[in-house]
């Protein structure tokens, strides 16, 4: 038993060393989620948030059943872009999945959102109110100046027509990526990151940073009246870590230090359920990335790397996995 444990430790260290030398992940290609009606969702994202519709694709067949871990798949995927970032809206024509749980909260471990950068928070908020969006925050919140890493950032949570959480975020001068400070007449600029609720920051950092090759870009601990009203969680105290890939939007880890009442992601969550998100990572070596997922306490949804001869979704080989908290990641060959 000791020899087996030592071998596993050596393998983990070897994977971590390889990731440090040459990151397995080369970039976040897209952030996607399952929707009930792709046309309705595409209209919302284009009309309300100024996303541009890129293309539409359909995929079906046994290879896609294996890829998504759902039998009898026929899916319709609409790709949309804002700035340099891409989202994928996936409607399962067969089989239909379950709705987002009506009582979902921001500290539940299936929580995920995309942070959409806005040039003018008040103008963005007026646009959303005019569109009648469902609010999570009661109003835009300005994070206090006593917090050196987050002070002055304005943010606001709301939902799309299927109940997916979204965030508007505005960075003051000196905060965020420099590109968000460039002069422009556009109201909505792009996607800064996707945020995921996690149970254990250190475990998730090991998974994304040490195994998959993301870089720790920043961290903070946020609490107070503004944070509570932003997340709509009374007594919220969050440990936040920003992890940046070599290219594309970052992944932000949200660990609720309080309250510790968030529920784990259901183990029967499937890709056709509307609570399913999948962040597509381009990786240097798909088999090595698959092994790293298992070493990092993640799990496979696909039985392994899947060959897709028709490349209907824009790649020929990929697999769906889940991180230690159950968040979906689609790994594809770079």
TISEKOL-514485 format. One record per residue (C-alpha): x, y, z. Coordinates in nm, 4 decimals. Example, Ala and Ser with C-alpha at 12.3 -4.5 7.8 and 13.67 -1.06 7.14 Angstrom:
2
+----------+----------+----------+
:       c1 :       c2 :       c3 :
+----------+----------+----------+
:   1.2300 :  -0.4500 :   0.7800 :
:   1.3670 :  -0.1060 :   0.7140 :
+----------+----------+----------+
***
This chain:
334
+----------+----------+----------+
:       c1 :       c2 :       c3 :
+----------+----------+----------+
:   0.0000 :   0.0000 :   0.0000 :
:   0.2858 :   0.2378 :   0.0815 :
:   0.4449 :   0.1702 :  -0.2581 :
:   0.1140 :   0.2406 :  -0.4357 :
:   0.0730 :   0.5644 :  -0.2411 :
:   0.4282 :   0.6695 :  -0.3198 :
:   0.3774 :   0.5993 :  -0.6898 :
:   0.0589 :   0.8054 :  -0.6969 :
:   0.2395 :   1.0906 :  -0.5227 :
:   0.5250 :   1.0758 :  -0.7721 :
:   0.2784 :   1.0737 :  -1.0624 :
:   0.0966 :   1.3753 :  -0.9199 :
:   0.4249 :   1.5603 :  -0.8729 :
:   0.5322 :   1.4744 :  -1.2258 :
:   0.2053 :   1.6074 :  -1.3666 :
:   0.2361 :   1.9230 :  -1.1588 :
:   0.5965 :   1.9764 :  -1.2730 :
:   0.4962 :   1.9262 :  -1.6366 :
:   0.2121 :   2.1766 :  -1.5991 :
:   0.4496 :   2.4314 :  -1.4471 :
:   0.7018 :   2.3867 :  -1.7277 :
:   0.4512 :   2.3915 :  -2.0119 :
:   0.0857 :   2.4454 :  -1.9127 :
:  -0.1521 :   2.1758 :  -2.0316 :
:  -0.4158 :   2.4402 :  -2.1021 :
:  -0.3425 :   2.6777 :  -2.3896 :
:  -0.6601 :   2.8812 :  -2.3520 :
:  -1.0300 :   2.9072 :  -2.2715 :
:  -1.1993 :   2.8778 :  -2.6105 :
:  -1.5632 :   2.9312 :  -2.5038 :
:  -1.8001 :   2.9279 :  -2.2087 :
:  -2.1234 :   2.7416 :  -2.2662 :
:  -2.4445 :   2.6399 :  -2.0947 :
:  -2.7596 :   2.4470 :  -2.1744 :
:  -3.0707 :   2.6421 :  -2.2733 :
:  -3.4346 :   2.5491 :  -2.3264 :
:  -3.4777 :   2.7471 :  -2.6508 :
:  -3.1678 :   2.8553 :  -2.8421 :
:  -3.3550 :   3.1185 :  -3.0445 :
:  -3.5028 :   3.2806 :  -2.7329 :
:  -3.1641 :   3.2844 :  -2.5616 :
:  -2.9821 :   3.4167 :  -2.8690 :
:  -3.2375 :   3.6973 :  -2.8942 :
:  -3.1831 :   3.7880 :  -2.5285 :
:  -2.8044 :   3.7963 :  -2.5525 :
:  -2.8043 :   3.9938 :  -2.8788 :
:  -3.0887 :   4.2365 :  -2.8026 :
:  -3.0147 :   4.3058 :  -2.4352 :
:  -2.6383 :   4.2510 :  -2.4062 :
:  -2.5136 :   4.3235 :  -2.7612 :
:  -2.3675 :   3.9796 :  -2.8332 :
:  -2.3112 :   3.9021 :  -3.2027 :
:  -2.4461 :   3.5739 :  -3.3413 :
:  -2.1617 :   3.3854 :  -3.5106 :
:  -2.3080 :   3.0570 :  -3.6317 :
:  -2.5374 :   2.7653 :  -3.5560 :
:  -2.4527 :   2.3952 :  -3.5622 :
:  -2.6270 :   2.0637 :  -3.4965 :
:  -2.4649 :   1.7445 :  -3.3727 :
:  -2.5964 :   1.3946 :  -3.3102 :
:  -2.4853 :   1.0334 :  -3.3159 :
:  -2.3236 :   0.7826 :  -3.0811 :
:  -1.9944 :   0.9742 :  -3.0602 :
:  -2.1810 :   1.2765 :  -2.9212 :
:  -2.3687 :   1.0513 :  -2.6782 :
:  -2.0282 :   0.9467 :  -2.5405 :
:  -1.8902 :   1.2997 :  -2.5459 :
:  -2.1766 :   1.4495 :  -2.3447 :
:  -2.2620 :   1.1460 :  -2.1339 :
:  -2.6262 :   1.1560 :  -2.2455 :
:  -2.7937 :   0.8876 :  -2.4593 :
:  -2.9809 :   0.9818 :  -2.7766 :
:  -2.8322 :   1.3311 :  -2.8101 :
:  -2.9322 :   1.5721 :  -3.0812 :
:  -2.8119 :   1.9172 :  -2.9880 :
:  -2.8294 :   2.2575 :  -3.1507 :
:  -2.5467 :   2.4950 :  -3.0640 :
:  -2.5581 :   2.8710 :  -3.1263 :
:  -2.2238 :   3.0479 :  -3.0876 :
:  -2.2182 :   3.4175 :  -2.9948 :
:  -1.9385 :   3.6681 :  -2.9397 :
:  -1.8921 :   3.9800 :  -2.7303 :
:  -1.5573 :   4.1495 :  -2.7850 :
:  -1.3019 :   3.8693 :  -2.8113 :
:  -1.4975 :   3.6141 :  -2.6043 :
:  -1.7378 :   3.3429 :  -2.7197 :
:  -2.0357 :   3.1789 :  -2.5510 :
:  -2.2140 :   2.8634 :  -2.6678 :
:  -2.5888 :   2.8183 :  -2.6171 :
:  -2.6735 :   2.4481 :  -2.6401 :
:  -3.0327 :   2.3362 :  -2.6841 :
:  -3.0945 :   1.9625 :  -2.6494 :
:  -3.3603 :   1.8755 :  -2.9035 :
:  -3.3391 :   1.5233 :  -2.7587 :
:  -3.3474 :   1.4357 :  -2.4761 :
:  -3.4820 :   1.7379 :  -2.2912 :
:  -3.3304 :   1.8026 :  -1.9465 :
:  -3.4437 :   1.9562 :  -1.6200 :
:  -3.4844 :   2.3262 :  -1.5370 :
:  -3.2420 :   2.5180 :  -1.3155 :
:  -3.3556 :   2.4596 :  -0.9543 :
:  -3.5860 :   2.7458 :  -0.8622 :
:  -3.4229 :   2.7892 :  -0.5209 :
:  -3.0644 :   2.8137 :  -0.6549 :
:  -2.8465 :   3.0466 :  -0.4497 :
:  -2.5088 :   3.2043 :  -0.5178 :
:  -2.3334 :   2.9876 :  -0.2565 :
:  -2.4620 :   2.6566 :  -0.3989 :
:  -2.1726 :   2.4677 :  -0.5533 :
:  -2.3392 :   2.4392 :  -0.8947 :
:  -2.3365 :   2.8208 :  -0.9144 :
:  -2.1525 :   2.9645 :  -1.2132 :
:  -2.1739 :   3.2922 :  -1.4004 :
:  -2.0013 :   3.4966 :  -1.6671 :
:  -1.8849 :   3.8486 :  -1.5801 :
:  -1.9749 :   4.0869 :  -1.8635 :
:  -1.7698 :   4.4060 :  -1.8591 :
:  -1.9769 :   4.7242 :  -1.8940 :
:  -1.8389 :   5.0689 :  -1.9804 :
:  -2.1044 :   5.2532 :  -1.7743 :
:  -2.2765 :   5.0627 :  -1.4941 :
:  -2.5734 :   5.2972 :  -1.4633 :
:  -2.6433 :   5.2801 :  -1.8387 :
:  -2.6082 :   4.9012 :  -1.8324 :
:  -2.8428 :   4.8717 :  -1.5366 :
:  -3.1024 :   5.0887 :  -1.7123 :
:  -3.0810 :   4.8623 :  -2.0195 :
:  -3.1430 :   4.5521 :  -1.8066 :
:  -3.4305 :   4.7093 :  -1.6152 :
:  -3.5962 :   4.8155 :  -1.9416 :
:  -3.5660 :   4.4555 :  -2.0639 :
:  -3.7347 :   4.3260 :  -1.7468 :
:  -3.4551 :   4.0909 :  -1.6392 :
:  -3.4828 :   3.8927 :  -1.3175 :
:  -3.2582 :   4.0541 :  -1.0561 :
:  -3.0352 :   3.8738 :  -0.8067 :
:  -2.8712 :   4.1878 :  -0.6641 :
:  -3.1179 :   4.4522 :  -0.5491 :
:  -2.9057 :   4.7185 :  -0.7257 :
:  -2.5515 :   4.7646 :  -0.8600 :
:  -2.2997 :   4.7507 :  -0.5762 :
:  -1.9729 :   4.9463 :  -0.5456 :
:  -1.7193 :   4.7449 :  -0.3478 :
:  -1.5678 :   4.9489 :  -0.0615 :
:  -1.2287 :   5.1197 :  -0.0794 :
:  -1.1027 :   4.9447 :   0.2355 :
:  -1.0635 :   4.6339 :   0.0180 :
:  -0.7441 :   4.7154 :  -0.1796 :
:  -0.7911 :   4.4487 :  -0.4489 :
:  -1.1629 :   4.5011 :  -0.5123 :
:  -1.2340 :   4.8571 :  -0.3947 :
:  -1.4118 :   5.0704 :  -0.6536 :
:  -1.5287 :   4.7802 :  -0.8695 :
:  -1.9013 :   4.7965 :  -0.9431 :
:  -2.0980 :   4.4753 :  -0.9953 :
:  -2.4536 :   4.3527 :  -1.0361 :
:  -2.6037 :   4.0008 :  -1.0586 :
:  -2.9082 :   3.9055 :  -1.2675 :
:  -3.0511 :   3.6072 :  -1.4610 :
:  -3.1106 :   3.5166 :  -1.8240 :
:  -3.4450 :   3.3670 :  -1.9429 :
:  -3.3467 :   3.0168 :  -1.8258 :
:  -3.2293 :   3.1272 :  -1.4817 :
:  -2.8535 :   3.1268 :  -1.5505 :
:  -2.6710 :   3.3758 :  -1.3307 :
:  -2.4889 :   3.6622 :  -1.5047 :
:  -2.2849 :   3.9536 :  -1.3743 :
:  -2.2273 :   4.3051 :  -1.5006 :
:  -1.8902 :   4.4362 :  -1.3845 :
:  -1.7255 :   4.7760 :  -1.4216 :
:  -1.3555 :   4.8261 :  -1.3478 :
:  -1.2313 :   5.1704 :  -1.2386 :
:  -0.8911 :   5.2943 :  -1.3646 :
:  -0.6132 :   5.0753 :  -1.2262 :
:  -0.8331 :   4.7675 :  -1.1818 :
:  -0.8847 :   4.4779 :  -1.4191 :
:  -0.7286 :   4.4128 :  -1.7584 :
:  -0.5962 :   4.7190 :  -1.9422 :
:  -0.8208 :   4.6499 :  -2.2406 :
:  -1.1291 :   4.7354 :  -2.0333 :
:  -0.9952 :   5.0920 :  -2.0041 :
:  -0.9644 :   5.1563 :  -2.3794 :
:  -1.1887 :   5.4350 :  -2.5201 :
:  -1.4965 :   5.2952 :  -2.6924 :
:  -1.8553 :   5.3820 :  -2.7701 :
:  -1.9741 :   5.0285 :  -2.6939 :
:  -2.1693 :   4.9699 :  -2.3729 :
:  -2.0847 :   4.6014 :  -2.3195 :
:  -1.7193 :   4.5184 :  -2.3863 :
:  -1.6538 :   4.1471 :  -2.3357 :
:  -1.6295 :   3.8684 :  -2.0792 :
:  -1.3663 :   3.9112 :  -1.8080 :
:  -1.4127 :   3.5753 :  -1.6367 :
:  -1.6440 :   3.2939 :  -1.5455 :
:  -1.6912 :   3.2520 :  -1.1698 :
:  -1.7561 :   2.9178 :  -0.9990 :
:  -1.8502 :   2.8408 :  -0.6396 :
:  -1.6028 :   2.6039 :  -0.4746 :
:  -1.5908 :   2.4219 :  -0.1426 :
:  -1.2136 :   2.4395 :  -0.0896 :
:  -0.9969 :   2.7075 :  -0.2515 :
:  -0.6703 :   2.5199 :  -0.2039 :
:  -0.8071 :   2.2037 :  -0.3657 :
:  -0.9420 :   2.4002 :  -0.6623 :
:  -0.6194 :   2.5954 :  -0.7009 :
:  -0.4232 :   2.2711 :  -0.7159 :
:  -0.6606 :   2.1451 :  -0.9842 :
:  -0.6631 :   2.4520 :  -1.2095 :
:  -0.3186 :   2.5965 :  -1.1375 :
:  -0.0898 :   2.3024 :  -1.0583 :
:  -0.2457 :   2.0437 :  -1.2901 :
:  -0.4073 :   2.2373 :  -1.5754 :
:  -0.1588 :   2.5241 :  -1.5812 :
:  -0.3647 :   2.8336 :  -1.4969 :
:  -0.1820 :   3.1231 :  -1.3288 :
:  -0.2951 :   3.2814 :  -1.0026 :
:  -0.3641 :   3.6408 :  -1.1093 :
:  -0.5090 :   3.7856 :  -0.7895 :
:  -0.7025 :   3.7166 :  -0.4719 :
:  -0.9112 :   3.8957 :  -0.2144 :
:  -1.1446 :   3.8371 :   0.0771 :
:  -1.4755 :   4.0208 :   0.0412 :
:  -1.7488 :   4.0810 :   0.2964 :
:  -1.9843 :   4.3496 :   0.4174 :
:  -2.3172 :   4.5014 :   0.3210 :
:  -2.2224 :   4.5502 :  -0.0446 :
:  -2.1083 :   4.1905 :  -0.0901 :
:  -2.4211 :   4.0542 :   0.0783 :
:  -2.6481 :   4.2536 :  -0.1513 :
:  -2.4427 :   4.1700 :  -0.4606 :
:  -2.4731 :   3.7935 :  -0.4072 :
:  -2.8080 :   3.8120 :  -0.2274 :
:  -2.6620 :   3.5950 :   0.0514 :
:  -2.6982 :   3.7282 :   0.4060 :
:  -2.3685 :   3.7226 :   0.5970 :
:  -2.1644 :   3.6499 :   0.2822 :
:  -1.7879 :   3.6374 :   0.3304 :
:  -1.5988 :   3.5155 :   0.0238 :
:  -1.2446 :   3.4110 :  -0.0517 :
:  -1.1916 :   3.4949 :  -0.4189 :
:  -0.9078 :   3.3735 :  -0.6430 :
:  -0.8612 :   3.4765 :  -1.0055 :
:  -0.6961 :   3.2104 :  -1.2225 :
:  -0.5898 :   3.3134 :  -1.5715 :
:  -0.5189 :   3.0809 :  -1.8637 :
:  -0.2624 :   3.1652 :  -2.1336 :
:  -0.5498 :   3.2985 :  -2.3495 :
:  -0.9176 :   3.3775 :  -2.3023 :
:  -1.1277 :   3.4712 :  -1.9993 :
:  -1.0200 :   3.3791 :  -1.6474 :
:  -1.1819 :   3.1360 :  -1.4050 :
:  -1.2649 :   3.2913 :  -1.0683 :
:  -1.2984 :   3.0714 :  -0.7598 :
:  -1.5634 :   3.1784 :  -0.5061 :
:  -1.5324 :   3.0054 :  -0.1699 :
:  -1.7997 :   3.1059 :   0.0792 :
:  -1.6250 :   3.1185 :   0.4159 :
:  -1.9694 :   3.2164 :   0.5463 :
:  -2.2385 :   3.1056 :   0.5367 :
:  -2.1294 :   2.7443 :   0.4842 :
:  -2.4810 :   2.6440 :   0.3812 :
:  -2.4263 :   2.6065 :   0.0067 :
:  -2.5408 :   2.2725 :  -0.1343 :
:  -2.3152 :   2.0426 :  -0.3375 :
:  -2.3799 :   1.9972 :  -0.7083 :
:  -2.6118 :   1.6982 :  -0.7606 :
:  -2.4279 :   1.3893 :  -0.8799 :
:  -2.7050 :   1.3181 :  -1.1296 :
:  -2.6604 :   1.6559 :  -1.3036 :
:  -2.6381 :   1.5845 :  -1.6759 :
:  -2.5283 :   1.7910 :  -1.9730 :
:  -2.8858 :   1.8376 :  -2.0991 :
:  -3.0007 :   1.9870 :  -1.7654 :
:  -3.0267 :   2.3669 :  -1.7723 :
:  -2.8011 :   2.3988 :  -1.4673 :
:  -2.5149 :   2.2538 :  -1.6741 :
:  -2.2295 :   2.4840 :  -1.7786 :
:  -1.9201 :   2.3740 :  -1.9665 :
:  -1.6051 :   2.5786 :  -2.0077 :
:  -1.4123 :   2.4670 :  -2.3154 :
:  -1.0368 :   2.4399 :  -2.2592 :
:  -0.7892 :   2.3934 :  -2.5408 :
:  -0.5173 :   2.1580 :  -2.4170 :
:  -0.1774 :   2.0560 :  -2.5524 :
:  -0.2249 :   1.6856 :  -2.4923 :
:  -0.5756 :   1.5571 :  -2.4309 :
:  -0.4744 :   1.2243 :  -2.2751 :
:  -0.2411 :   1.3953 :  -2.0268 :
:  -0.5129 :   1.6469 :  -1.9393 :
:  -0.7590 :   1.3620 :  -1.8830 :
:  -0.5169 :   1.1920 :  -1.6432 :
:  -0.4600 :   1.5222 :  -1.4619 :
:  -0.8355 :   1.5595 :  -1.4037 :
:  -0.8507 :   1.2258 :  -1.2252 :
:  -0.5364 :   1.2979 :  -1.0254 :
:  -0.6915 :   1.6256 :  -0.9139 :
:  -1.0108 :   1.4668 :  -0.7750 :
:  -1.2166 :   1.5514 :  -1.0825 :
:  -1.4155 :   1.2936 :  -1.2763 :
:  -1.4834 :   1.1973 :  -1.6332 :
:  -1.8282 :   1.2294 :  -1.7911 :
:  -1.7126 :   1.1005 :  -2.1284 :
:  -1.5646 :   0.7471 :  -2.1042 :
:  -1.2373 :   0.8962 :  -2.2310 :
:  -1.1213 :   1.1093 :  -2.5250 :
:  -1.3833 :   1.0812 :  -2.8018 :
:  -1.3071 :   1.0943 :  -3.1739 :
:  -1.5555 :   1.3100 :  -3.3697 :
:  -1.5100 :   1.2395 :  -3.7388 :
:  -1.7565 :   1.5032 :  -3.8579 :
:  -1.6118 :   1.7832 :  -3.6372 :
:  -1.9618 :   1.9351 :  -3.6300 :
:  -1.8751 :   2.1391 :  -3.3204 :
:  -1.5448 :   2.2631 :  -3.4566 :
:  -1.3077 :   2.0055 :  -3.3079 :
:  -1.2200 :   1.6441 :  -3.3859 :
:  -1.1296 :   1.5064 :  -3.0425 :
:  -1.2534 :   1.6003 :  -2.6989 :
:  -1.4090 :   1.4923 :  -2.3722 :
:  -1.6356 :   1.6276 :  -2.1004 :
:  -1.5112 :   1.6176 :  -1.7402 :
:  -1.6060 :   1.7709 :  -1.4060 :
:  -1.3793 :   1.9510 :  -1.1610 :
:  -1.3706 :   1.8581 :  -0.7891 :
:  -1.6935 :   2.0540 :  -0.7247 :
:  -1.8793 :   1.9217 :  -1.0290 :
:  -1.8330 :   2.2130 :  -1.2716 :
:  -1.8222 :   2.1011 :  -1.6346 :
:  -1.5099 :   2.1365 :  -1.8469 :
:  -1.4877 :   2.0339 :  -2.2106 :
:  -1.1289 :   1.9492 :  -2.3038 :
:  -1.0388 :   1.9656 :  -2.6701 :
:  -0.7138 :   1.9136 :  -2.8604 :
:  -0.5421 :   2.2388 :  -2.9446 :
+----------+----------+----------+
***
